[in-house]
Amino acid sequence: MYNAQTYLLGANRSCIRELSEFGRSRAQVVGRENVFDYSLGNPSIPTPPQVTEAIYRLLAEMDPQQLHGYTTSVGDFETRKAIADDLNSRYGSAVSPEELFIGCGAAPELCAVFKALAVPGAEFLAIAPYFPEYKPFVESAGGVFKVVPPDVPDFQIPMDALEARITPNTAAVIVNSPNNPSGVVYTEETLRALAALLTEKAKQYGHAIYIVADEPYRELTYDGVVTPFLPLIYPDTVVCYSYSKSLSLPGERIGYVYVPKDACDGRELYLAIAGAARASGHVCAPSIWQKVIAKCAHLRPDLAVYDKNRRALYQGLLECGYEAAKPDGAFYLFVKAPGGDARVFSDRAKEKDLLVVPGDGFGCPGYFRVCYCVSYDQIRRSLPIFKLMMEEFSR
């Protein structure tokens, strides 16, 4: 006997992972340099040297039992204080360590938040394009997943479409900015309009409607664009953060949940999130990485390589005749597929060892995602293939 729902999740693998594994197998045949793999958002800039130095120092100086032993369930106080101090120095906020829960990366953090909010019939709204895993995260927590159609071609938040989907059962709206897959950063004007709408609807229905802010790309912005800190705009915001992208640590699974004490039922919600994490076994995040973050929470990534790639690929694709939202953040381009069918385009590109992810799984058919956390040489050598693809689909 087995659970049919979880079987389907295991059997129907992510298109992103499938393409990435195809790329690895093709690299063994034609050479890694001849596979133009834009499938997986795996950071390509080095981890800051201070992180490596902190690891060595901890290994050399700390008692092994303290270094590798259990922390408190919600996370080391020193780590939570370092994160709170960093947020407050950057945003002028008043975050306290008691409002932070150290998590094993953004995915289990989101699952815990959805579980904590999933009262019977609770609905969670995702704005397309959205990270595909939101759907199984919400549904496995017992919630109802609803999609707000995309605001094409700018990929901000379509307020009228969002309002039409808010009901008395709406528990939360998921906000991911900078956005995966579009690379768009929601403007402060957009977020203030969202806050006004949710405030109005919360009064109408007599209960809080939370924003769940998924923010692993918060620090990855370009051209002076700044990601607004949502709790300062809308107090009923729960922030889920990961150091996977900002410190190039995707395999270490470390981050935090921030539940403002001024949020509606803030303390109760914090404890519900802690309880949901407990029920799923995601407590006591890796001790050594908590201690590393305590020393490195203030660090910011050097984005020069990503920015160079962003400019080269965006401009190169425009010159080939493609249409794409301008990416002000993250390391993704979301491109309109010639011919209108992104799956067909992706399959045809795959024949040329050019791997791009169709946007259907992101709730946005007709577009494909390109991850530019790759080598500049790959971008330079792949542009002729993109041009050839455009010519083939324009005949």
C-alpha positions in Angstrom: 0.0 0.0 0.0 1.1 3.5 -0.7 -0.3 7.0 -0.9 -1.5 7.7 -4.5 -1.1 11.4 -4.2 2.6 11.2 -3.2 3.2 8.5 -5.8 2.1 10.8 -8.5 4.4 13.5 -7.2 7.3 11.0 -7.4 6.4 9.5 -10.7 5.6 12.8 -12.6 9.0 14.4 -12.3 9.7 18.1 -12.6 10.3 19.2 -16.2 13.2 21.3 -14.9 14.9 18.2 -13.3 14.2 16.1 -16.4 15.9 18.6 -18.7 18.8 19.0 -16.3 19.4 15.3 -16.2 19.1 15.1 -20.0 21.7 17.7 -20.2 24.1 15.7 -18.0 23.6 12.6 -20.1 24.1 14.5 -23.4 27.3 16.1 -22.0 28.8 12.6 -21.7 28.1 12.0 -25.4 28.8 15.4 -27.1 30.9 17.1 -24.4 29.8 19.5 -21.7 30.8 22.5 -23.7 28.3 21.5 -26.5 25.2 21.3 -24.3 23.6 24.7 -23.7 21.8 24.0 -20.5 19.6 26.8 -19.3 17.3 24.6 -17.2 18.3 24.7 -13.6 18.6 27.8 -11.3 21.8 26.6 -9.7 24.0 29.6 -8.5 27.2 29.8 -10.5 29.0 32.6 -8.7 31.3 31.4 -5.9 30.3 31.3 -2.3 31.7 34.4 -0.6 35.2 33.6 0.9 34.1 34.8 4.3 31.7 31.8 4.4 34.5 29.3 3.8 36.6 31.1 6.3 33.8 30.9 8.9 33.5 27.1 8.3 37.2 26.5 8.8 37.3 28.7 11.9 34.3 27.0 13.4 35.8 23.6 12.8 39.1 24.6 14.3 37.9 26.5 17.3 34.6 25.1 18.5 34.0 22.1 20.6 32.7 19.4 18.2 29.8 18.5 20.5 28.7 22.1 20.5 29.3 22.6 16.8 27.4 19.5 15.7 24.9 19.1 18.5 21.2 20.0 18.5 20.2 23.6 18.6 16.9 24.8 20.0 13.9 23.9 17.8 13.4 27.4 16.6 17.1 28.0 16.0 20.2 29.3 17.8 19.5 32.7 19.5 22.9 34.0 18.2 21.8 33.2 14.6 18.4 34.8 15.0 19.9 37.9 16.5 22.4 38.2 13.7 19.6 38.0 11.1 17.4 40.5 13.0 20.3 42.9 13.3 21.0 42.7 9.6 17.4 43.2 8.6 17.0 46.2 11.0 20.2 47.8 9.7 19.1 47.5 6.1 15.4 48.4 6.3 15.0 50.4 9.5 12.7 47.6 10.7 12.2 46.4 14.3 12.7 42.6 13.9 13.4 40.7 17.1 15.1 37.3 17.3 11.8 35.9 18.9 10.0 36.6 15.6 12.5 34.4 13.6 12.3 30.7 13.0 15.4 29.1 11.5 14.4 26.7 8.7 15.9 24.1 6.5 15.7 26.2 3.4 12.7 28.0 1.8 10.8 24.8 0.7 10.1 23.3 4.1 9.6 26.8 5.5 6.8 27.4 2.9 5.3 24.0 3.7 5.2 24.9 7.4 3.6 28.2 6.7 0.9 26.8 4.4 0.2 24.0 7.0 -0.1 26.6 9.8 -2.6 28.6 7.7 -4.6 25.7 6.2 -7.8 25.8 8.2 -10.6 23.8 6.5 -11.3 25.2 3.0 -8.4 27.7 3.1 -7.4 29.0 -0.3 -4.0 30.1 -1.4 -3.6 32.4 -4.4 -0.5 32.2 -6.6 0.2 34.9 -9.2 1.3 33.4 -12.5 4.0 32.9 -13.5 4.8 31.1 -10.2 7.3 28.5 -8.9 5.6 25.1 -9.8 6.2 23.6 -6.4 3.8 26.0 -4.7 0.9 23.7 -5.8 2.1 20.5 -4.2 3.2 22.4 -1.1 -0.2 23.9 -0.6 -2.2 20.8 -1.5 -0.1 18.6 0.7 -0.8 21.0 3.6 -4.6 20.6 3.0 -5.1 23.9 1.3 -6.8 24.8 -2.0 -4.4 26.2 -4.7 -5.8 28.9 -7.0 -4.0 30.7 -9.8 -4.2 34.3 -10.8 -3.5 34.7 -14.5 -0.4 36.6 -15.6 -0.2 40.3 -16.3 1.4 40.0 -19.8 3.9 41.3 -20.9 5.0 43.2 -17.7 4.4 40.4 -15.2 3.4 42.7 -12.3 0.3 41.8 -10.3 -3.1 42.0 -12.2 -5.2 43.6 -9.4 -8.5 43.1 -11.0 -7.9 39.4 -11.7 -6.6 38.9 -8.2 -9.6 40.7 -6.6 -11.9 38.5 -8.7 -10.4 35.4 -7.1 -10.4 36.5 -3.5 -13.2 34.8 -1.5 -14.1 34.5 2.2 -11.9 31.4 2.2 -8.7 33.2 1.0 -6.0 32.6 3.6 -3.0 34.0 1.8 -1.6 35.4 -1.4 1.9 34.1 -2.4 4.3 36.8 -3.5 7.6 35.9 -5.1 9.7 38.9 -5.9 12.2 39.0 -7.6 10.2 36.4 -9.5 11.0 32.9 -10.6 10.6 32.5 -13.6 10.2 36.1 -15.0 13.1 37.9 -13.2 10.6 40.8 -12.6 10.7 42.7 -9.3 7.3 43.9 -8.1 7.4 47.7 -7.8 6.6 49.4 -4.5 3.5 50.9 -6.3 2.3 47.4 -7.1 2.9 46.1 -3.6 1.1 49.1 -2.0 -1.8 48.5 -4.3 -1.8 44.8 -3.2 -1.7 45.8 0.5 -4.6 48.2 0.0 -6.7 45.5 -1.7 -5.9 42.9 0.9 -6.6 45.3 3.8 -10.0 46.1 2.2 -10.9 42.4 1.7 -9.7 41.4 5.2 -12.1 44.0 6.6 -14.9 42.8 4.3 -14.5 39.1 5.4 -13.6 39.7 9.0 -10.3 37.8 9.0 -6.7 38.4 8.0 -5.5 37.7 4.5 -1.8 37.1 4.8 1.0 37.6 2.2 3.4 34.7 2.2 6.6 36.3 0.8 8.9 33.8 -0.8 12.2 35.7 -1.0 15.2 33.6 -2.0 16.2 36.2 -4.6 15.8 39.3 -2.5 19.4 40.4 -2.9 19.7 39.6 -6.6 18.7 42.9 -8.2 20.3 45.1 -10.9 20.5 48.7 -12.1 19.8 50.1 -8.7 16.4 48.3 -8.3 15.6 47.5 -4.7 13.3 44.8 -3.5 10.8 46.4 -1.0 10.7 44.8 2.4 7.0 43.7 2.4 6.4 43.7 6.2 6.9 47.4 6.2 4.2 47.8 3.6 1.8 45.1 4.8 2.2 44.0 8.4 0.3 40.7 7.8 3.2 39.3 5.8 5.1 36.2 6.6 8.6 36.1 5.0 10.2 32.8 3.9 13.9 33.3 3.1 16.8 31.1 2.0 20.5 31.8 1.7 20.7 29.4 -1.3 20.9 32.2 -3.9 22.4 35.2 -2.0 25.3 33.2 -0.6 25.4 30.4 -3.3 24.5 27.7 -0.8 21.6 25.8 -2.4 22.8 22.4 -1.1 23.1 23.5 2.5 19.4 24.1 3.1 19.4 27.0 5.5 17.1 30.0 5.9 14.4 31.5 8.1 10.8 32.4 8.6 9.9 35.9 9.9 6.5 36.4 11.5 6.1 40.0 12.6 4.7 40.3 16.1 2.4 43.1 14.8 0.8 40.7 12.3 -2.7 39.6 13.0 -2.4 36.7 15.6 1.4 37.1 15.1 2.5 35.1 18.1 -0.1 32.4 17.6 0.8 32.1 13.9 4.6 31.8 14.8 3.8 28.9 17.2 1.6 27.3 14.6 4.4 27.5 12.0 6.8 26.0 14.6 4.3 23.2 15.3 3.9 22.5 11.6 7.6 22.3 11.2 7.7 19.9 14.2 5.1 17.7 12.7 7.1 17.4 9.4 10.4 16.8 11.2 11.9 20.1 10.0 13.3 21.5 13.3 16.8 22.1 14.6 18.2 23.2 11.2 21.8 22.1 10.6 23.9 23.4 13.5 27.1 24.2 11.6 25.2 26.3 9.0 23.3 28.2 11.7 26.6 29.1 13.2 28.0 30.1 9.8 25.0 32.4 9.1 25.5 33.9 12.6 28.8 35.2 11.3 27.8 35.9 7.6 24.2 37.2 7.6 25.5 40.6 6.6 27.2 39.5 3.4 25.8 40.3 0.0 26.6 38.6 -3.3 28.8 40.1 -6.0 26.4 40.2 -9.0 28.8 41.4 -11.7 28.9 38.0 -13.4 25.1 37.6 -13.4 24.7 41.1 -14.6 27.0 40.6 -17.5 25.2 37.4 -18.4 21.8 39.1 -18.0 22.7 42.0 -20.3 24.3 39.8 -23.0 21.5 37.2 -23.1 18.6 39.7 -22.9 20.0 42.0 -25.6 21.1 39.0 -27.7 17.6 37.5 -27.7 16.0 40.8 -28.5 18.3 41.1 -31.5 17.2 37.7 -32.6 13.6 38.8 -32.6 12.5 37.4 -29.3 10.2 39.2 -26.8 11.0 39.0 -23.1 10.1 40.8 -19.9 13.1 42.9 -18.7 14.7 41.0 -15.8 15.5 43.4 -12.9 16.2 40.6 -10.5 17.0 36.9 -9.9 18.8 35.1 -12.7 16.0 34.2 -15.1 14.6 35.4 -18.4 11.0 34.6 -19.4 10.8 34.6 -23.1 7.8 34.5 -25.5 8.0 31.3 -27.5 7.9 31.8 -31.3 4.9 29.9 -32.7 3.1 30.3 -29.3 3.7 26.7 -28.0 6.6 26.7 -25.5 6.5 22.9 -25.2 7.0 22.5 -28.9 9.7 25.1 -28.9 11.5 23.4 -26.0 11.3 20.0 -27.7 12.8 21.3 -30.9 15.5 23.2 -29.1 16.4 20.1 -27.2 17.2 18.4 -30.5 20.0 21.1 -30.8 21.1 20.5 -27.2 19.6 23.9 -26.2 17.7 23.3 -23.0 15.0 25.8 -22.0 12.0 25.2 -19.7 8.5 25.6 -21.1 6.3 28.0 -19.0 3.3 25.7 -18.8 4.4 24.4 -15.4 4.7 28.0 -14.2 1.1 28.7 -15.1 2.1 30.7 -18.2 1.9 28.7 -21.4 3.5 30.3 -24.5 6.6 31.4 -22.6 9.9 29.6 -21.7 12.3 30.2 -18.9 16.1 30.6 -19.4 18.4 30.5 -16.4 21.5 32.7 -17.0 23.5 31.5 -14.0 25.8 29.8 -16.6 29.1 30.7 -18.2 29.4 33.8 -20.4 30.9 31.6 -23.0 27.8 29.4 -23.1 25.6 32.5 -23.7 27.9 33.7 -26.5 28.0 30.4 -28.3 24.3 29.6 -27.8 23.0 32.8 -29.4 23.4 31.5 -33.0 21.3 28.5 -32.0 18.6 30.8 -30.6 18.7 32.8 -33.8 18.4 29.6 -35.9 15.4 28.5 -33.8 13.7 31.9 -34.4 14.3 31.5 -38.1 12.8 28.0 -38.2 9.7 29.1 -36.3 9.2 32.2 -38.5 9.0 30.3 -41.8 
